[in-house]
Amino acid sequence: MQEKNSFTIAGNIVDLQNEKIFKGRIYIDNGYIKSIKHDDAVAETQTILPGLIDAHIHVESSMLIPSEFARLAVVHGTVATVSDPHEIANVLGIDGIRFMIQNGKKVPFKFYFGASACVPATPFETSGASLGEKELDYLLSLDEIKYLSEMMNFPGVINRVPSEMKKIEIANKYHKPVDGHAPGVKGEDARKYASAGVSTDHECFTLEEALEKIRFGMKIQIREGSAAKNFEALIDLMKDHAGKVLFCSDDRHPNDLVAGHINDLIKRAVAKGYAPLKVLKSVIINPIEHYKLDVGMLREGDPADMIMVDNLKDFNVKATYIQGEKVAENGQSLILSVEEETPNNFCAEEISEPDIRVEDQSKDIKVIESYDGELITGMLKVTPKVVDNNVISDVENDVLKMVVLNRYEKAKPAVAFIKNFGLTKGAIASSVAHDSHNIVAVGINDEVITQAVNAIIRSKGGVAVINDGKEEVLALPVAGLMSNKDGYRVADRYETLDKMVHKMGSKLRAPFMTLSFMALLVIPDLKLSDKGLFDGRTFHFTSLFA
């Protein structure tokens, strides 16, 4: 990679602060912008602008450790992320967050981590760690921790539960912002949530909801991830509220990261008629100012964090610089892979078919109704398919058995049923299961579901596909969430498994990602934890049988 020495680049320079573009030259010295000079003689061969920022992401969902995530992201012009290490924190606690920070420092990329506010996310699931007031106070005191990450227990915040308010109080003590997580919350509840000191939300799925939250003082992170896609619903916020908008992916699988990142959202917003500089201010300046990030905005004295694109419409990234170091050029990453350890927390024991048997009660069952591209689910009442007094998957009606197994200690699997997964063959399983990351599986019969779960246990984490007697696994040995291997190879392997699942009948755009959210209790309506079926509307367990 290029050394941080003195050099000059020239082209059309984007001045976001003053919303103008001019021909000129930028002089970089030892990683910083020494001066910027107008020069009308410069050929219009490239446009230079500040680097892009993902304003809310869980790096772990890329299935890559931070250093590998960076290798893939810089190709698309991303120079920084606001990263919630919530996933690894649920598995390994503070040690997991330290791992993310330390690994991220091994490459030229700007990771800004938060203190995970809800570990575990709820008391209704088994996690590998717990972060209380003492741990949060320690984390928020660190310079590396920039914010208190998403306050998932929104009922607790709305109702001013002392334990939740104490978390916000600690963040305020260190003058650090508080991220929100309040799907579907509107009206007086939204006002109470915002007034508690919560400053952002990335969970809005309607324009009406987002506008209400903006009115109550919150900023909205328009999310477009591998599973949850809210760009189309929310992009019209740019008309009158661009200063309150940030862009994020939240969760992005490795094959999607190879294809693109925040650059794709810029292209789509510009194609809809929004002014490029207006969009870029929301993508770059808004997160820098909100989270007080040390990311350059292409001004004299700033860190030389910048990208070169062909133009602001096609937005093809030609080069990326971070702190004056060229880290990507013409679609190729210049960041080298680093050797990394594989900390984990995995104690589950293999299961057998009788463990997931459901004795019939001659009643309808409550079924999780999944929606493609959404984290929310519905609740259906369905007449079950029964064989030998065992409630089984009803493949013809796309009502499949789903299992969640505690991965931290020996336990009996929890069983429920899900609609719209679409499998007509085999089963899939994963140890990526938000938020506690137990093992989750779905399939067409008890035999293949059991095989899929056991494949994950033998690998100590990963994603697995069982079909036609064959077992395919992508191992994720870092906390059962990430691989420490080359990111492009991980992406290729994941792409292969994803295509297999689609050939097995699933019509979901991201079946593994969708499955991972079926254990996310903090988003209604119906989900499954390792302890049982959970009603997210009442925030209590519910029975499988209606």
C-alpha positions, 0 to 999 in steps of 0.5 A, a space after each residue: 500500500 502507498 506510504 503516508 508521504 506527500 503527494 498531490 491529486 487533482 480533479 473535480 473537488 467536492 466541497 460538501 460544507 459549501 455545497 459546490 464543486 470546483 477544479 483543483 488540486 489537493 496536497 496531502 502530507 503525512 496522512 493529512 490535507 495540507 492545502 486545497 487549491 483551485 486550478 481551472 487547468 485541471 482535466 475533468 478526469 475524476 471527481 474527488 470527495 470525502 469517503 463514505 460512512 455506514 452510520 449503523 452496522 453490525 460488522 459480525 453480520 458480514 460473517 467477517 472479522 473487522 479486518 476482512 470487512 474493511 478489505 471488502 468495504 473500501 473497494 466501494 468507497 467506505 472509509 468508516 463504520 459506526 459499528 455496534 458489536 452487539 452480536 459478539 458482545 452477546 457471546 463473549 461480553 467485553 472480551 468480544 468487544 475488545 477483540 473487535 476493536 483490536 482486530 480493527 486497528 490492524 488495518 487502515 480503516 476507521 471503525 467506531 464501536 459502541 457500547 452494546 446497551 442490551 446484552 442480553 437483549 431480553 431476559 427471555 433468552 440465553 446469552 453467553 454474557 451480560 453487560 450491566 451498569 459497571 461494564 457499560 460505564 467502563 466501555 463508555 469511558 473508553 475513547 474507542 467507544 463513541 456511543 451507547 448502541 441501540 436501546 432495544 428495550 424500548 418499552 423499558 425506555 418508554 416506561 422509564 424503567 430505572 435500569 434502562 434510564 441508568 444506561 442513558 444516564 451513563 452515556 450522558 455522563 461521558 457526553 456520548 449519543 444514544 442510538 435507538 431501536 423502536 420498530 413501529 413505535 409512534 405517537 405518544 410512545 415515540 415522544 417518550 422514547 425520544 425525550 428520554 435522550 435517544 437520538 437515532 432510529 434505524 428501525 422505521 419501516 414507514 414514512 409516517 413513523 419516521 416523520 413522527 420521530 423526526 418531529 420528536 427530535 430524532 435522526 433517522 438512519 435509512 437502512 438497506 441491509 441483506 434482509 431488512 430493506 427500508 430505502 424505498 419506504 423512507 428515501 422521501 425523507 430527503 425532500 425536507 429532512 436531509 439534515 436528519 437523515 443518515 444511511 446504514 446497512 445494519 446487517 450485510 452478508 459477505 456476498 452482498 458486501 462484495 457487490 456493493 455498500 453505501 455507494 449503491 444507496 447514493 446511486 439509487 438516491 441520485 437516480 430518484 432525482 435527489 441532488 448528489 451533494 445533498 445525498 452526500 451530506 447525509 451520508 458523510 457529514 451527518 454521521 461525522 457530526 452526530 457521532 463526533 468521528 475523526 473522519 475527514 470531510 475534505 478540508 485543509 487540516 483534515 485526515 485525508 479520507 477521500 475517494 475518487 469516482 468517475 462522476 456523481 451519477 454513475 458513482 463508480 469508485 476508482 480509488 479510496 484513501 484512508 488517512 492518506 493511504 491508498 487502500 483500494 484502486 479500480 475495484 481491487 482492495 489493497 488491504 492485506 489479510 491479517 492472521 487472527 485468533 478464533 475466540 468462541 463460546 460453544 458448549 451445545 451437545 448434539 440432539 436427536 429426532 425425539 428432542 424436537 418432537 411436538 405432541 399433538 393437542 388437537 388444537 390449532 397452532 400459532 405460526 410465525 409468518 415471515 415477510 421477505 425484506 422485513 424483520 417484523 413477523 406476523 402471527 397465524 393460527 393454522 391447523 397442524 399436520 400430524 403424523 403418529 401424534 407428532 406435529 410435523 412440517 407441512 411442506 405443501 402449505 409451507 408451514 415448516 418446523 423451526 428449532 432454536 437450541 441453547 448453544 451455551 449449555 446442554 438444553 432441550 430445543 425450543 420448537 415452533 413453526 414458520 410460514 413463507 420460508 418456502 423450503 421443499 427439500 432439506 433443512 438449513 441451520 445457523 449459529 447466527 441467531 439474533 440476538 443471543 446467537 443460539 442455534 436456529 434451524 428450519 426444515 422439511 422434516 425432523 430428520 434433516 432439521 436434526 442433521 442441520 443442528 448437529 452439523 453446526 454443533 460439530 463445527 462450533 458455529 457456522 451456517 449449514 445446508 442439508 439436502 439429498 443426504 449431503 451436508 455443506 457447512 461454512 464454519 464461523 469459528 470466531 464466536 460462532 459468528 465470523 470467519 477469520 479467513 479471506 473475505 472474498 473466499 468466505 463470500 464465495 462459499 456463502 454465495 454457494 450455500 445461498 444458491 443451494 437454499 434457493 434451489 431447495 425452494 426458498 423464495 426469500 432474498 436472503 434466507 439465512 439472514 431472515 432465519 437469523 432474525 426469527 429469534 430476535 424477540 425485540 421485534 414483534 410479532 412472534 419469534 422463537 427463543 431457546 426458551 420458547 415461543 415469544 409474543 413481541 407485542 405483549 413481551 411474554 412467552 406464549 403457547 404453541 397451541 392456540 
